[in-house]
Amino acid sequence: MTLPTSPAATGPVSLSRQIHTRMRELIIRGTYPQGHKLVELRIAEELGVSRVPLREAVPMLEMEGFVVTAARRGAVVTTWTEQLVNDLFDLREVLEVGAAGLAARAVARGASAAALEQALQRAQAVVEGGDAYRIAEASTRFHETVVALTGNALMQASMRSVSGRVQWLFHLTSELDVHDAFHDHVELTAAITRGDVRMAEALAFAHIERDRGPSLAVLQHQGHGAVPGEADGNPLAESLGR
């Protein structure tokens, strides 16, 4: 497999970072499914790399919530549970609703919304293309851009810490109507660009909360979303029960 380079990087990207990026994509795409044990030697052979940078990449994935290290099992791809889904939605509401209001306030005070409009255009292009991975990626970038428009470094760091899981969940629930989501993005962009703080916050909340129930339903239909602590499909529970 060819390892990617980061388009956002300003200099050489370390091999461990390239491996991390590639493995993250494979997890999101489902090549390495939930509950899958990451066998070091096999993955090193698949990616054509040595085991040393691979060992450096796994903790990065664990920090982002893509894998867990379970006793006697090593690194295992995280299994989405109902609790994890709700936790992510709760965090997004706290972070992104406030960010939408701050972004609108920043624009009202003279900040440029050009980056947000560009993110919306990119999202439109991939929605028309129909590639589920690219749609999830572009949608996540749009939400990241809203947070970036606040100019708040701590909020941006918080968003970066969960954006991978946001993209993963978007991809897992790609059967939901992406056109509805894109329409929400259009309305949110309009509210932010005209500096309407209250409307931006209301639209952000409605956009996030509307997908909570359907996302849980989709995951349960796919066989994910097990109750936390049950051994079925939960690597942490499996390790504790052995």
N, C-alpha and C positions, 0 to 999 in steps of 0.2 A: 504494500500500500504506500502511496505517496503521502508524505507528511506535509501539512500546510505551513505556510508562513503567515504571520499575522499582518493583515493589511494596515492595521493601526500602528504597527511598530515603527519607531523612528530609526532603529538600528537592528543588528543581527538578533534573531530570536534563538534562545537556547534550545538545545535538542529536547531537554525535558519539558520545556514549555510547548514545543511543537507536538510532542507525544501527548501531553495533557489536552491540547486543543483537539487533536484527532480522536482521542479516546472519549472525550466529552461528546463529540459529534456522533460517534458510534453508539454511545449510550442513549443519546436523545433519539437517534434513528431507530433504536431497538435492536441493533446488531448484537449488542451486549444487553440482554433483557434484564428486567428487575429480578433480583435474587440470584443472578448469575455470578458464579465464582470467577474472579479474574485470575487465571492461571498465568503466572509470570512468564514462564518459558514459552508457552503457546503464543501469548500476545507479542512477546519480543520477536518471535519468528514471523508472525503475521505482519508486523510493522517494519520488520527488517532492521531492528535496532538491538543494542546490547541491553542487558538487564539493569545496568546501573542507572541510566537516565529514566528508565521505566519506573524504578523504585522511587525516584525523585518526583515523578509525575503523579503517582498515586496519592500522596498526601495532599496535593493541590486539589485533586478531585474530591477527596474526603472533606477538605475545608469548605468546598462549595456545595456539599451535600449529595454528590453523585454516588459515592461509595461509603460503606461502613466497614470498619475492621472488626471482624467478629472472632472471638476466641476459637482457636483450633480450625478456623476456616480461612483466615487471611482476609483479603479485600473482596467484598461482595457488593454488587450493584444495589443501591438503595431500593427498597420496595416502598412504593407510595401507599400510605395508609390514609384513612379518613382524617385522622388527627393532623398528619403532615399537610394535607390539602387545606384544611381549615386554618392551620397555622399560617400557611403562605398567604391565603386570602386575607386573613386578619392583618398581617404585616403590610401587605400591599395597600390595604385601605388606610392604615395609619400613615404610611409613607407617601403614597401617590396622591391621595386626596389633598393632603397638605401641600404637596409639591405642585399640584395643578393650580392651587390658589396662589402660591408664591410665584409661580411662573407667570401667571396673568398679571400679578402686581408688578413683576419685573418689566414686563412688556409695557404696561401702563406708564412706567417711569422711564421708558426709552430704550429698553433692551431689544435686540433684534430677535424676531421669531423665525428668521430664515432657515436655521438648522431644523426647526420643527416642521416647517413646510416641506423641506427637502426629505425629511424622514417619512412624512405622509406620502409624498410622491413615490418614494421607493417602495413603500408598503403597497400602494395601489398597483405598481408594476408587477410585484410578485403575486398579489392576489389574482390578478388576471392570468398569470402564468400557471397557477394551480399546484405548485410544488409545496407540499405540506411543511417540509423542513425550512425552506426559504421564507414561507409565510410566517412561521413561528419566530424565525430569526428577525425578520423585519418588524414584526409586531413588538417584539421585545426591545428592539432598537428604538422604536417610537417612544415607548414608555421610558426608556433610559434618557431620551432626549428631553422629554418633559421635565424630568428630575434635574438634568443638567442645566436647563434654562433658569432654575432657581438661583444658580450661583452658589449654592450651599454645599461645601465640600463634604460635610458629614453625611448629608442626605445622599449625595452621589456615591459615597463609599458604601453606605447601607444598601443602595440599589445594586451596586456591583456585586455585593456579597450574595445576592439572591437572584440576580438576573438569569444565571444559568438554569436554575430550577424553574423560573418563570417560563423560559423558553422550552424546557423539557415538558412542562405541564401543557403548554400551548400545543406542542406537537402531539402529545398523547391524546389530547381532546380535539384533534384537528377536524373531526367529523362535525363539530359544532359549526354553525353558519358563520364563515369568515366575513361574509359581506355585511352582516349585522355589526360585527366588531369593527370593520373598516368604517362603516357609517358613524359609529360612535367616535372613532378617531377624528373623522372630519368635523363633527360637531365640537369636540373638545378643542381641536386646533383653532376653530373659529372663535370660541369663547376666550381662549388664551390670547389670541392675536388682537382681540378688541379690548383686552384688559379687564374682562368681566370675572372678577375673583369668585363671587358666589356661584355663578353659573358653572365655572370651570370645576369648582369643588363638587358641585352637585352631579355634574356629568361624569366626573371621574369615579365618584362613589357608585353611581348607578351602573356604569360600565363594568366595574370590577364585581360588584355584588350579583349582578344578573347572571354571571357565569359560574357562580359558586355551586349552586344546586345541580345544574347540568353537567358540570365537570365531575362532581362526585358520582353522578349517575352513570356517566360514560365509563369512568374507571371501574366501577362495580360491575358493569356489563362486560368489560374486558377481563374481569377476574382480578382486578387490583382493588385497592381501597379496603384491605382487610382490617379488622379491628386490631388496634395496637395491642401487642402482648400475646396474640394468638400465634401459634407456630406455623400455620399455613401461609407460606409465602413471605414470612417475615424473618430475615436472616438473623436479627438480633434475638428474637424469641427462640429460633432454632438452636442457636449456640447455647442459650441458657438452659434449654431443655435436654441437652445431650450429656 
